[in-house]
Amino acid sequence: MRCPGQDTRYWKPGAIFEAACPQCGFLVEFFKDEAGRVCKNCDRQVLNPTIDLGCAATCQQAQKCLGTLLDDKK
């Protein structure tokens, strides 16, 4: 079974968006469930500024799915 938050059938407008790289300002495209992406302009790892990991608090598979991201967001 796939997590409903990651199932694109349930996504709403705004689930795919752009955010500026904090280092160079280049727009980086994110999908709402991505923790981070690499900026194509400067190669910096850019974290998704809107990621909501609230569902991970009750998910039995959260540690396997998200790894250390849970620790980083606390």
N, CA, C and O atoms as a Tripos MOL2 file, in Angstrom:
@<TRIPOS>MOLECULE
protein
  296   295    74     0     0
PROTEIN
NO_CHARGES

@<TRIPOS>ATOM
      1 N           0.8320   -1.1810    0.0000 N.3       1 MET1
      2 CA          0.0000    0.0000    0.0000 C.3       1 MET1
      3 C           0.8780    1.2470    0.0000 C.2       1 MET1
      4 O           1.9040    1.2990    0.6790 O.2       1 MET1
      5 N           0.4780    2.2080   -0.7400 N.am      2 ARG2
      6 CA          1.2300    3.4440   -0.8550 C.3       2 ARG2
      7 C           0.6700    4.4980    0.1000 C.2       2 ARG2
      8 O          -0.5440    4.5930    0.2830 O.2       2 ARG2
      9 N           1.5410    5.2770    0.6990 N.am      3 CYS3
     10 CA          1.1320    6.3550    1.5980 C.3       3 CYS3
     11 C           0.2550    7.3340    0.8220 C.2       3 CYS3
     12 O           0.6570    7.7820   -0.2520 O.2       3 CYS3
     13 N          -0.9360    7.6830    1.3300 N.am      4 PRO4
     14 CA         -1.8140    8.6120    0.6020 C.3       4 PRO4
     15 C          -1.1530    9.9600    0.3220 C.2       4 PRO4
     16 O          -1.4700   10.5960   -0.6830 O.2       4 PRO4
     17 N          -0.2590   10.4010    1.1710 N.am      5 GLY5
     18 CA          0.4340   11.6700    0.9410 C.3       5 GLY5
     19 C           1.3900   11.6170   -0.2280 C.2       5 GLY5
     20 O           1.7420   12.6530   -0.7940 O.2       5 GLY5
     21 N           1.8180   10.4090   -0.6010 N.am      6 GLN6
     22 CA          2.7420   10.2580   -1.7160 C.3       6 GLN6
     23 C           2.0420    9.7720   -2.9810 C.2       6 GLN6
     24 O           2.6730    9.6910   -4.0350 O.2       6 GLN6
     25 N           0.7860    9.4540   -2.9030 N.am      7 ASP7
     26 CA          0.0270    8.9690   -4.0480 C.3       7 ASP7
     27 C          -0.4620   10.1700   -4.8540 C.2       7 ASP7
     28 O          -1.3020   10.9350   -4.3810 O.2       7 ASP7
     29 N           0.0560   10.3350   -6.0560 N.am      8 THR8
     30 CA         -0.2460   11.5190   -6.8720 C.3       8 THR8
     31 C          -1.7200   11.6350   -7.2410 C.2       8 THR8
     32 O          -2.1540   12.7050   -7.6670 O.2       8 THR8
     33 N          -2.5000   10.5720   -7.0920 N.am      9 ARG9
     34 CA         -3.9400   10.6530   -7.3750 C.3       9 ARG9
     35 C          -4.6410   11.5980   -6.4010 C.2       9 ARG9
     36 O          -5.6960   12.1440   -6.7250 O.2       9 ARG9
     37 N          -4.0740   11.7960   -5.2260 N.am     10 TYR10
     38 CA         -4.6900   12.6340   -4.2020 C.3      10 TYR10
     39 C          -4.0710   14.0350   -4.1060 C.2      10 TYR10
     40 O          -4.4760   14.8330   -3.2600 O.2      10 TYR10
     41 N          -3.1040   14.3320   -4.9570 N.am     11 TRP11
     42 CA         -2.4500   15.6330   -4.9080 C.3      11 TRP11
     43 C          -3.3630   16.7290   -5.4220 C.2      11 TRP11
     44 O          -4.2000   16.4940   -6.2940 O.2      11 TRP11
     45 N          -3.2020   17.9120   -4.8850 N.am     12 LYS12
     46 CA         -3.9750   19.0820   -5.2750 C.3      12 LYS12
     47 C          -3.0530   20.0740   -5.9680 C.2      12 LYS12
     48 O          -1.8340   19.9030   -5.9390 O.2      12 LYS12
     49 N          -3.6120   21.1100   -6.5930 N.am     13 PRO13
     50 CA         -2.7500   22.1320   -7.2020 C.3      13 PRO13
     51 C          -1.7640   22.6790   -6.1680 C.2      13 PRO13
     52 O          -2.1170   22.8830   -5.0070 O.2      13 PRO13
     53 N          -0.5660   22.9050   -6.5900 N.am     14 GLY14
     54 CA          0.4840   23.3640   -5.6860 C.3      14 GLY14
     55 C           1.3600   22.2450   -5.1720 C.2      14 GLY14
     56 O           2.3250   22.5020   -4.4530 O.2      14 GLY14
     57 N           1.0470   20.9960   -5.5250 N.am     15 ALA15
     58 CA          1.8490   19.8600   -5.0760 C.3      15 ALA15
     59 C           3.2070   19.8310   -5.7780 C.2      15 ALA15
     60 O           4.1520   19.2110   -5.2910 O.2      15 ALA15
     61 N           3.2940   20.5000   -6.9130 N.am     16 ILE16
     62 CA          4.5580   20.6720   -7.6260 C.3      16 ILE16
     63 C           4.8030   22.1730   -7.6670 C.2      16 ILE16
     64 O           3.9530   22.9270   -8.1430 O.2      16 ILE16
     65 N           5.9540   22.6130   -7.1750 N.am     17 PHE17
     66 CA          6.2110   24.0440   -7.0550 C.3      17 PHE17
     67 C           7.7020   24.3220   -7.1940 C.2      17 PHE17
     68 O           8.5130   23.3970   -7.2350 O.2      17 PHE17
     69 N           8.0530   25.5880   -7.2650 N.am     18 GLU18
     70 CA          9.4460   26.0010   -7.3490 C.3      18 GLU18
     71 C           9.8220   26.8050   -6.1140 C.2      18 GLU18
     72 O           9.0000   27.5330   -5.5580 O.2      18 GLU18
     73 N          11.0720   26.6650   -5.6920 N.am     19 ALA19
     74 CA         11.6150   27.4400   -4.5840 C.3      19 ALA19
     75 C          13.0170   27.8940   -4.9730 C.2      19 ALA19
     76 O          13.7390   27.1780   -5.6670 O.2      19 ALA19
     77 N          13.3930   29.0660   -4.5300 N.am     20 ALA20
     78 CA         14.7100   29.6100   -4.8600 C.3      20 ALA20
     79 C          15.8040   28.9360   -4.0420 C.2      20 ALA20
     80 O          15.6480   28.7000   -2.8440 O.2      20 ALA20
     81 N          16.8910   28.6360   -4.6980 N.am     21 CYS21
     82 CA         18.0710   28.0970   -4.0240 C.3      21 CYS21
     83 C          18.6040   29.1870   -3.1000 C.2      21 CYS21
     84 O          18.7890   30.3230   -3.5380 O.2      21 CYS21
     85 N          18.8560   28.8640   -1.8210 N.am     22 PRO22
     86 CA         19.3440   29.8860   -0.8990 C.3      22 PRO22
     87 C          20.7610   30.3730   -1.2230 C.2      22 PRO22
     88 O          21.1760   31.4290   -0.7450 O.2      22 PRO22
     89 N          21.5000   29.6150   -2.0270 N.am     23 GLN23
     90 CA         22.8690   30.0060   -2.3480 C.3      23 GLN23
     91 C          22.9370   30.8970   -3.5830 C.2      23 GLN23
     92 O          23.6310   31.9140   -3.5710 O.2      23 GLN23
     93 N          22.2150   30.5250   -4.6660 N.am     24 CYS24
     94 CA         22.3600   31.2760   -5.9220 C.3      24 CYS24
     95 C          21.0550   31.8810   -6.4280 C.2      24 CYS24
     96 O          21.0780   32.6870   -7.3590 O.2      24 CYS24
     97 N          19.9190   31.5130   -5.8390 N.am     25 GLY25
     98 CA         18.6430   32.0760   -6.2580 C.3      25 GLY25
     99 C          17.9750   31.3680   -7.4240 C.2      25 GLY25
    100 O          16.8620   31.7330   -7.8030 O.2      25 GLY25
    101 N          18.6190   30.3730   -7.9990 N.am     26 PHE26
    102 CA         18.0520   29.6100   -9.1180 C.3      26 PHE26
    103 C          16.7970   28.8790   -8.6370 C.2      26 PHE26
    104 O          16.7710   28.3600   -7.5210 O.2      26 PHE26
    105 N          15.7650   28.8380   -9.4700 N.am     27 LEU27
    106 CA         14.5270   28.1600   -9.0800 C.3      27 LEU27
    107 C          14.6890   26.6480   -9.1990 C.2      27 LEU27
    108 O          15.0760   26.1270  -10.2450 O.2      27 LEU27
    109 N          14.3870   25.9600   -8.1080 N.am     28 VAL28
    110 CA         14.4770   24.5030   -8.0300 C.3      28 VAL28
    111 C          13.0590   23.9570   -7.9450 C.2      28 VAL28
    112 O          12.2770   24.3800   -7.0940 O.2      28 VAL28
    113 N          12.7250   23.0140   -8.8310 N.am     29 GLU29
    114 CA         11.3890   22.4310   -8.8340 C.3      29 GLU29
    115 C          11.3070   21.3050   -7.8070 C.2      29 GLU29
    116 O          12.1900   20.4500   -7.7360 O.2      29 GLU29
    117 N          10.2340   21.3160   -7.0130 N.am     30 PHE30
    118 CA          9.9870   20.2910   -6.0030 C.3      30 PHE30
    119 C           8.6400   19.6350   -6.2300 C.2      30 PHE30
    120 O           7.6950   20.2740   -6.6920 O.2      30 PHE30
    121 N           8.5600   18.3590   -5.9020 N.am     31 PHE31
    122 CA          7.3000   17.6700   -5.7140 C.3      31 PHE31
    123 C           7.0710   17.7000   -4.2090 C.2      31 PHE31
    124 O           8.0380   17.6230   -3.4510 O.2      31 PHE31
    125 N           5.8390   17.8070   -3.7550 N.am     32 LYS32
    126 CA          5.5500   18.0350   -2.3380 C.3      32 LYS32
    127 C           6.1340   16.9860   -1.4020 C.2      32 LYS32
    128 O           6.3730   17.2690   -0.2280 O.2      32 LYS32
    129 N           6.3660   15.7790   -1.9090 N.am     33 ASP33
    130 CA          6.8670   14.7180   -1.0360 C.3      33 ASP33
    131 C           8.3800   14.5530   -1.0640 C.2      33 ASP33
    132 O           8.9110   13.6450   -0.4250 O.2      33 ASP33
    133 N           9.0830   15.4150   -1.7950 N.am     34 GLU34
    134 CA         10.5380   15.3290   -1.8600 C.3      34 GLU34
    135 C          11.1660   16.1020   -0.7080 C.2      34 GLU34
    136 O          10.7700   17.2330   -0.4280 O.2      34 GLU34
    137 N          12.1250   15.5060   -0.0530 N.am     35 ALA35
    138 CA         12.8070   16.1750    1.0580 C.3      35 ALA35
    139 C          13.7790   17.2260    0.5410 C.2      35 ALA35
    140 O          13.9440   18.2750    1.1640 O.2      35 ALA35
    141 N          14.4150   16.9600   -0.5750 N.am     36 GLY36
    142 CA         15.3860   17.9000   -1.1150 C.3      36 GLY36
    143 C          15.7740   17.5430   -2.5300 C.2      36 GLY36
    144 O          15.5350   16.4320   -3.0040 O.2      36 GLY36
    145 N          16.3760   18.5100   -3.1920 N.am     37 ARG37
    146 CA         16.8890   18.3170   -4.5390 C.3      37 ARG37
    147 C          18.2010   19.0720   -4.6710 C.2      37 ARG37
    148 O          18.5180   19.9330   -3.8510 O.2      37 ARG37
    149 N          18.9480   18.7490   -5.6910 N.am     38 VAL38
    150 CA         20.2050   19.4410   -5.9550 C.3      38 VAL38
    151 C          19.9340   20.5630   -6.9560 C.2      38 VAL38
    152 O          19.2910   20.3500   -7.9840 O.2      38 VAL38
    153 N          20.4290   21.7510   -6.6430 N.am     39 CYS39
    154 CA         20.2870   22.8990   -7.5410 C.3      39 CYS39
    155 C          21.0970   22.6270   -8.8010 C.2      39 CYS39
    156 O          22.2810   22.2970   -8.7230 O.2      39 CYS39
    157 N          20.4680   22.7650   -9.9480 N.am     40 LYS40
    158 CA         21.1590   22.5140  -11.2190 C.3      40 LYS40
    159 C          22.1550   23.6080  -11.5580 C.2      40 LYS40
    160 O          23.0070   23.4230  -12.4270 O.2      40 LYS40
    161 N          22.0580   24.7420  -10.8830 N.am     41 ASN41
    162 CA         22.9490   25.8560  -11.1780 C.3      41 ASN41
    163 C          24.2390   25.8120  -10.3550 C.2      41 ASN41
    164 O          25.3180   26.0670  -10.8890 O.2      41 ASN41
    165 N          24.1390   25.4910   -9.0530 N.am     42 CYS42
    166 CA         25.3230   25.5490   -8.1880 C.3      42 CYS42
    167 C          25.6390   24.2380   -7.4710 C.2      42 CYS42
    168 O          26.6050   24.1730   -6.7120 O.2      42 CYS42
    169 N          24.8450   23.1980   -7.6980 N.am     43 ASP43
    170 CA         25.0530   21.8660   -7.1160 C.3      43 ASP43
    171 C          24.8560   21.7990   -5.6060 C.2      43 ASP43
    172 O          25.2920   20.8340   -4.9780 O.2      43 ASP43
    173 N          24.2200   22.7840   -5.0150 N.am     44 ARG44
    174 CA         23.9340   22.7550   -3.5770 C.3      44 ARG44
    175 C          22.6850   21.9120   -3.3220 C.2      44 ARG44
    176 O          21.7430   21.9490   -4.1120 O.2      44 ARG44
    177 N          22.6730   21.1590   -2.2310 N.am     45 GLN45
    178 CA         21.4880   20.4160   -1.8030 C.3      45 GLN45
    179 C          20.5110   21.4200   -1.2130 C.2      45 GLN45
    180 O          20.8440   22.1240   -0.2600 O.2      45 GLN45
    181 N          19.2970   21.4940   -1.7750 N.am     46 VAL46
    182 CA         18.2760   22.4340   -1.3150 C.3      46 VAL46
    183 C          17.1550   21.6190   -0.6730 C.2      46 VAL46
    184 O          16.5940   20.7170   -1.2950 O.2      46 VAL46
    185 N          16.8370   21.9480    0.5770 N.am     47 LEU47
    186 CA         15.7580   21.2550    1.2800 C.3      47 LEU47
    187 C          14.4170   21.8360    0.8780 C.2      47 LEU47
    188 O          14.2950   23.0380    0.6400 O.2      47 LEU47
    189 N          13.4170   20.9800    0.8030 N.am     48 ASN48
    190 CA         12.0560   21.4010    0.4760 C.3      48 ASN48
    191 C          11.5430   22.2850    1.6170 C.2      48 ASN48
    192 O          11.4240   21.8210    2.7510 O.2      48 ASN48
    193 N          11.2390   23.5560    1.3240 N.am     49 PRO49
    194 CA         10.8260   24.4610    2.3980 C.3      49 PRO49
    195 C           9.4110   24.2030    2.9170 C.2      49 PRO49
    196 O           9.0360   24.7490    3.9540 O.2      49 PRO49
    197 N           8.6240   23.3920    2.2280 N.am     50 THR50
    198 CA          7.2350   23.1830    2.6430 C.3      50 THR50
    199 C           6.9380   21.7520    3.0680 C.2      50 THR50
    200 O           5.7810   21.4250    3.3310 O.2      50 THR50
    201 N           7.9370   20.9020    3.1420 N.am     51 ILE51
    202 CA          7.6610   19.4950    3.4500 C.3      51 ILE51
    203 C           7.0270   19.3750    4.8390 C.2      51 ILE51
    204 O           7.4830   19.9870    5.8050 O.2      51 ILE51
    205 N           5.9950   18.5930    4.9080 N.am     52 ASP52
    206 CA          5.2700   18.3610    6.1680 C.3      52 ASP52
    207 C           5.4050   16.8880    6.5200 C.2      52 ASP52
    208 O           4.8530   16.0210    5.8420 O.2      52 ASP52
    209 N           6.1300   16.6230    7.5640 N.am     53 LEU53
    210 CA          6.3610   15.2430    7.9780 C.3      53 LEU53
    211 C           5.4680   14.8480    9.1470 C.2      53 LEU53
    212 O           5.7690   13.8940    9.8650 O.2      53 LEU53
    213 N           4.3760   15.5740    9.3400 N.am     54 GLY54
    214 CA          3.4650   15.3020   10.4450 C.3      54 GLY54
    215 C           2.9060   13.9020   10.4300 C.2      54 GLY54
    216 O           2.6990   13.3100   11.4890 O.2      54 GLY54
    217 N           2.6540   13.3540    9.2490 N.am     55 CYS55
    218 CA          2.0970   12.0020    9.1660 C.3      55 CYS55
    219 C           3.0900   10.9540    9.6580 C.2      55 CYS55
    220 O           2.6920    9.8470   10.0220 O.2      55 CYS55
    221 N           4.3710   11.2910    9.6730 N.am     56 ALA56
    222 CA          5.3920   10.3370   10.0870 C.3      56 ALA56
    223 C           5.2990   10.0060   11.5760 C.2      56 ALA56
    224 O           5.7930    8.9650   12.0100 O.2      56 ALA56
    225 N           4.6780   10.8730   12.3510 N.am     57 ALA57
    226 CA          4.5660   10.6320   13.7860 C.3      57 ALA57
    227 C           3.7480    9.3840   14.0960 C.2      57 ALA57
    228 O           3.9590    8.7540   15.1320 O.2      57 ALA57
    229 N           2.8240    9.0200   13.2220 N.am     58 THR58
    230 CA          1.9680    7.8660   13.4760 C.3      58 THR58
    231 C           2.1870    6.7150   12.4950 C.2      58 THR58
    232 O           1.5330    5.6780   12.6050 O.2      58 THR58
    233 N           3.0820    6.8860   11.5570 N.am     59 CYS59
    234 CA          3.3020    5.8680   10.5240 C.3      59 CYS59
    235 C           4.3270    4.8360   10.9910 C.2      59 CYS59
    236 O           5.4160    5.1990   11.4350 O.2      59 CYS59
    237 N           3.9870    3.5710   10.8930 N.am     60 GLN60
    238 CA          4.8850    2.4910   11.3070 C.3      60 GLN60
    239 C           6.0880    2.3510   10.3820 C.2      60 GLN60
    240 O           7.1120    1.8000   10.7860 O.2      60 GLN60
    241 N           5.9830    2.8380    9.1500 N.am     61 GLN61
    242 CA          7.0660    2.7160    8.1840 C.3      61 GLN61
    243 C           7.9010    3.9910    8.0570 C.2      61 GLN61
    244 O           8.7670    4.0710    7.1850 O.2      61 GLN61
    245 N           7.6600    4.9810    8.9030 N.am     62 ALA62
    246 CA          8.3060    6.2900    8.7670 C.3      62 ALA62
    247 C           9.8290    6.2070    8.7970 C.2      62 ALA62
    248 O          10.4880    6.8240    7.9600 O.2      62 ALA62
    249 N          10.3920    5.4750    9.7210 N.am     63 GLN63
    250 CA         11.8510    5.4090    9.8100 C.3      63 GLN63
    251 C          12.4440    4.7980    8.5490 C.2      63 GLN63
    252 O          13.4800    5.2550    8.0660 O.2      63 GLN63
    253 N          11.7960    3.7690    8.0110 N.am     64 LYS64
    254 CA         12.2720    3.1260    6.7870 C.3      64 LYS64
    255 C          12.1250    4.0600    5.5840 C.2      64 LYS64
    256 O          12.9890    4.0960    4.7090 O.2      64 LYS64
    257 N          11.0440    4.8010    5.5490 N.am     65 CYS65
    258 CA         10.7350    5.6730    4.4220 C.3      65 CYS65
    259 C          11.5490    6.9690    4.4520 C.2      65 CYS65
    260 O          12.0640    7.4040    3.4220 O.2      65 CYS65
    261 N          11.6660    7.5860    5.6320 N.am     66 LEU66
    262 CA         12.2570    8.9150    5.7330 C.3      66 LEU66
    263 C          13.6490    8.9370    6.3420 C.2      66 LEU66
    264 O          14.3590    9.9340    6.2040 O.2      66 LEU66
    265 N          14.0540    7.8810    7.0020 N.am     67 GLY67
    266 CA         15.3950    7.8130    7.5750 C.3      67 GLY67
    267 C          15.6790    8.9260    8.5570 C.2      67 GLY67
    268 O          14.8750    9.1770    9.4550 O.2      67 GLY67
    269 N          16.8110    9.6010    8.4050 N.am     68 THR68
    270 CA         17.2360   10.6390    9.3540 C.3      68 THR68
    271 C          16.4960   11.9490    9.1610 C.2      68 THR68
    272 O          16.6890   12.8650    9.9620 O.2      68 THR68
    273 N          15.6700   12.0870    8.1530 N.am     69 LEU69
    274 CA         14.9170   13.3300    7.9740 C.3      69 LEU69
    275 C          14.0410   13.6150    9.1740 C.2      69 LEU69
    276 O          13.8160   14.7750    9.5170 O.2      69 LEU69
    277 N          13.5440   12.5750    9.8150 N.am     70 LEU70
    278 CA         12.7140   12.7650   11.0010 C.3      70 LEU70
    279 C          13.5110   13.4560   12.1010 C.2      70 LEU70
    280 O          12.9840   14.3390   12.7780 O.2      70 LEU70
    281 N          14.7610   13.0750   12.2900 N.am     71 ASP71
    282 CA         15.5970   13.6840   13.3130 C.3      71 ASP71
    283 C          15.9220   15.1350   12.9640 C.2      71 ASP71
    284 O          15.9790   15.9850   13.8520 O.2      71 ASP71
    285 N          16.1340   15.4250   11.6830 N.am     72 ASP72
    286 CA         16.4820   16.7600   11.2300 C.3      72 ASP72
    287 C          15.3480   17.7500   11.3980 C.2      72 ASP72
    288 O          15.5970   18.9420   11.5780 O.2      72 ASP72
    289 N          14.1130   17.2920   11.3450 N.am     73 LYS73
    290 CA         12.9440   18.1760   11.4020 C.3      73 LYS73
    291 C          12.4650   18.4430   12.8250 C.2      73 LYS73
    292 O          11.5870   19.2840   13.0160 O.2      73 LYS73
    293 N          13.0090   17.7580   13.8290 N.am     74 LYS74
    294 CA         12.5550   17.9370   15.2220 C.3      74 LYS74
    295 C          13.0690   19.2340   15.7960 C.2      74 LYS74
    296 O          12.7880   19.5520   16.9520 O.2      74 LYS74
@<TRIPOS>BOND
     1     1     2 1
     2     2     3 1
     3     3     4 2
     4     3     5 am
     5     5     6 1
     6     6     7 1
     7     7     8 2
     8     7     9 am
     9     9    10 1
    10    10    11 1
    11    11    12 2
    12    11    13 am
    13    13    14 1
    14    14    15 1
    15    15    16 2
    16    15    17 am
    17    17    18 1
    18    18    19 1
    19    19    20 2
    20    19    21 am
    21    21    22 1
    22    22    23 1
    23    23    24 2
    24    23    25 am
    25    25    26 1
    26    26    27 1
    27    27    28 2
    28    27    29 am
    29    29    30 1
    30    30    31 1
    31    31    32 2
    32    31    33 am
    33    33    34 1
    34    34    35 1
    35    35    36 2
    36    35    37 am
    37    37    38 1
    38    38    39 1
    39    39    40 2
    40    39    41 am
    41    41    42 1
    42    42    43 1
    43    43    44 2
    44    43    45 am
    45    45    46 1
    46    46    47 1
    47    47    48 2
    48    47    49 am
    49    49    50 1
    50    50    51 1
    51    51    52 2
    52    51    53 am
    53    53    54 1
    54    54    55 1
    55    55    56 2
    56    55    57 am
    57    57    58 1
    58    58    59 1
    59    59    60 2
    60    59    61 am
    61    61    62 1
    62    62    63 1
    63    63    64 2
    64    63    65 am
    65    65    66 1
    66    66    67 1
    67    67    68 2
    68    67    69 am
    69    69    70 1
    70    70    71 1
    71    71    72 2
    72    71    73 am
    73    73    74 1
    74    74    75 1
    75    75    76 2
    76    75    77 am
    77    77    78 1
    78    78    79 1
    79    79    80 2
    80    79    81 am
    81    81    82 1
    82    82    83 1
    83    83    84 2
    84    83    85 am
    85    85    86 1
    86    86    87 1
    87    87    88 2
    88    87    89 am
    89    89    90 1
    90    90    91 1
    91    91    92 2
    92    91    93 am
    93    93    94 1
    94    94    95 1
    95    95    96 2
    96    95    97 am
    97    97    98 1
    98    98    99 1
    99    99   100 2
   100    99   101 am
   101   101   102 1
   102   102   103 1
   103   103   104 2
   104   103   105 am
   105   105   106 1
   106   106   107 1
   107   107   108 2
   108   107   109 am
   109   109   110 1
   110   110   111 1
   111   111   112 2
   112   111   113 am
   113   113   114 1
   114   114   115 1
   115   115   116 2
   116   115   117 am
   117   117   118 1
   118   118   119 1
   119   119   120 2
   120   119   121 am
   121   121   122 1
   122   122   123 1
   123   123   124 2
   124   123   125 am
   125   125   126 1
   126   126   127 1
   127   127   128 2
   128   127   129 am
   129   129   130 1
   130   130   131 1
   131   131   132 2
   132   131   133 am
   133   133   134 1
   134   134   135 1
   135   135   136 2
   136   135   137 am
   137   137   138 1
   138   138   139 1
   139   139   140 2
   140   139   141 am
   141   141   142 1
   142   142   143 1
   143   143   144 2
   144   143   145 am
   145   145   146 1
   146   146   147 1
   147   147   148 2
   148   147   149 am
   149   149   150 1
   150   150   151 1
   151   151   152 2
   152   151   153 am
   153   153   154 1
   154   154   155 1
   155   155   156 2
   156   155   157 am
   157   157   158 1
   158   158   159 1
   159   159   160 2
   160   159   161 am
   161   161   162 1
   162   162   163 1
   163   163   164 2
   164   163   165 am
   165   165   166 1
   166   166   167 1
   167   167   168 2
   168   167   169 am
   169   169   170 1
   170   170   171 1
   171   171   172 2
   172   171   173 am
   173   173   174 1
   174   174   175 1
   175   175   176 2
   176   175   177 am
   177   177   178 1
   178   178   179 1
   179   179   180 2
   180   179   181 am
   181   181   182 1
   182   182   183 1
   183   183   184 2
   184   183   185 am
   185   185   186 1
   186   186   187 1
   187   187   188 2
   188   187   189 am
   189   189   190 1
   190   190   191 1
   191   191   192 2
   192   191   193 am
   193   193   194 1
   194   194   195 1
   195   195   196 2
   196   195   197 am
   197   197   198 1
   198   198   199 1
   199   199   200 2
   200   199   201 am
   201   201   202 1
   202   202   203 1
   203   203   204 2
   204   203   205 am
   205   205   206 1
   206   206   207 1
   207   207   208 2
   208   207   209 am
   209   209   210 1
   210   210   211 1
   211   211   212 2
   212   211   213 am
   213   213   214 1
   214   214   215 1
   215   215   216 2
   216   215   217 am
   217   217   218 1
   218   218   219 1
   219   219   220 2
   220   219   221 am
   221   221   222 1
   222   222   223 1
   223   223   224 2
   224   223   225 am
   225   225   226 1
   226   226   227 1
   227   227   228 2
   228   227   229 am
   229   229   230 1
   230   230   231 1
   231   231   232 2
   232   231   233 am
   233   233   234 1
   234   234   235 1
   235   235   236 2
   236   235   237 am
   237   237   238 1
   238   238   239 1
   239   239   240 2
   240   239   241 am
   241   241   242 1
   242   242   243 1
   243   243   244 2
   244   243   245 am
   245   245   246 1
   246   246   247 1
   247   247   248 2
   248   247   249 am
   249   249   250 1
   250   250   251 1
   251   251   252 2
   252   251   253 am
   253   253   254 1
   254   254   255 1
   255   255   256 2
   256   255   257 am
   257   257   258 1
   258   258   259 1
   259   259   260 2
   260   259   261 am
   261   261   262 1
   262   262   263 1
   263   263   264 2
   264   263   265 am
   265   265   266 1
   266   266   267 1
   267   267   268 2
   268   267   269 am
   269   269   270 1
   270   270   271 1
   271   271   272 2
   272   271   273 am
   273   273   274 1
   274   274   275 1
   275   275   276 2
   276   275   277 am
   277   277   278 1
   278   278   279 1
   279   279   280 2
   280   279   281 am
   281   281   282 1
   282   282   283 1
   283   283   284 2
   284   283   285 am
   285   285   286 1
   286   286   287 1
   287   287   288 2
   288   287   289 am
   289   289   290 1
   290   290   291 1
   291   291   292 2
   292   291   293 am
   293   293   294 1
   294   294   295 1
   295   295   296 2
@<TRIPOS>SUBSTRUCTURE
     1 MET1         2 RESIDUE 1 A MET
     2 ARG2         6 RESIDUE 1 A ARG
     3 CYS3        10 RESIDUE 1 A CYS
     4 PRO4        14 RESIDUE 1 A PRO
     5 GLY5        18 RESIDUE 1 A GLY
     6 GLN6        22 RESIDUE 1 A GLN
     7 ASP7        26 RESIDUE 1 A ASP
     8 THR8        30 RESIDUE 1 A THR
     9 ARG9        34 RESIDUE 1 A ARG
    10 TYR10       38 RESIDUE 1 A TYR
    11 TRP11       42 RESIDUE 1 A TRP
    12 LYS12       46 RESIDUE 1 A LYS
    13 PRO13       50 RESIDUE 1 A PRO
    14 GLY14       54 RESIDUE 1 A GLY
    15 ALA15       58 RESIDUE 1 A ALA
    16 ILE16       62 RESIDUE 1 A ILE
    17 PHE17       66 RESIDUE 1 A PHE
    18 GLU18       70 RESIDUE 1 A GLU
    19 ALA19       74 RESIDUE 1 A ALA
    20 ALA20       78 RESIDUE 1 A ALA
    21 CYS21       82 RESIDUE 1 A CYS
    22 PRO22       86 RESIDUE 1 A PRO
    23 GLN23       90 RESIDUE 1 A GLN
    24 CYS24       94 RESIDUE 1 A CYS
    25 GLY25       98 RESIDUE 1 A GLY
    26 PHE26      102 RESIDUE 1 A PHE
    27 LEU27      106 RESIDUE 1 A LEU
    28 VAL28      110 RESIDUE 1 A VAL
    29 GLU29      114 RESIDUE 1 A GLU
    30 PHE30      118 RESIDUE 1 A PHE
    31 PHE31      122 RESIDUE 1 A PHE
    32 LYS32      126 RESIDUE 1 A LYS
    33 ASP33      130 RESIDUE 1 A ASP
    34 GLU34      134 RESIDUE 1 A GLU
    35 ALA35      138 RESIDUE 1 A ALA
    36 GLY36      142 RESIDUE 1 A GLY
    37 ARG37      146 RESIDUE 1 A ARG
    38 VAL38      150 RESIDUE 1 A VAL
    39 CYS39      154 RESIDUE 1 A CYS
    40 LYS40      158 RESIDUE 1 A LYS
    41 ASN41      162 RESIDUE 1 A ASN
    42 CYS42      166 RESIDUE 1 A CYS
    43 ASP43      170 RESIDUE 1 A ASP
    44 ARG44      174 RESIDUE 1 A ARG
    45 GLN45      178 RESIDUE 1 A GLN
    46 VAL46      182 RESIDUE 1 A VAL
    47 LEU47      186 RESIDUE 1 A LEU
    48 ASN48      190 RESIDUE 1 A ASN
    49 PRO49      194 RESIDUE 1 A PRO
    50 THR50      198 RESIDUE 1 A THR
    51 ILE51      202 RESIDUE 1 A ILE
    52 ASP52      206 RESIDUE 1 A ASP
    53 LEU53      210 RESIDUE 1 A LEU
    54 GLY54      214 RESIDUE 1 A GLY
    55 CYS55      218 RESIDUE 1 A CYS
    56 ALA56      222 RESIDUE 1 A ALA
    57 ALA57      226 RESIDUE 1 A ALA
    58 THR58      230 RESIDUE 1 A THR
    59 CYS59      234 RESIDUE 1 A CYS
    60 GLN60      238 RESIDUE 1 A GLN
    61 GLN61      242 RESIDUE 1 A GLN
    62 ALA62      246 RESIDUE 1 A ALA
    63 GLN63      250 RESIDUE 1 A GLN
    64 LYS64      254 RESIDUE 1 A LYS
    65 CYS65      258 RESIDUE 1 A CYS
    66 LEU66      262 RESIDUE 1 A LEU
    67 GLY67      266 RESIDUE 1 A GLY
    68 THR68      270 RESIDUE 1 A THR
    69 LEU69      274 RESIDUE 1 A LEU
    70 LEU70      278 RESIDUE 1 A LEU
    71 ASP71      282 RESIDUE 1 A ASP
    72 ASP72      286 RESIDUE 1 A ASP
    73 LYS73      290 RESIDUE 1 A LYS
    74 LYS74      294 RESIDUE 1 A LYS
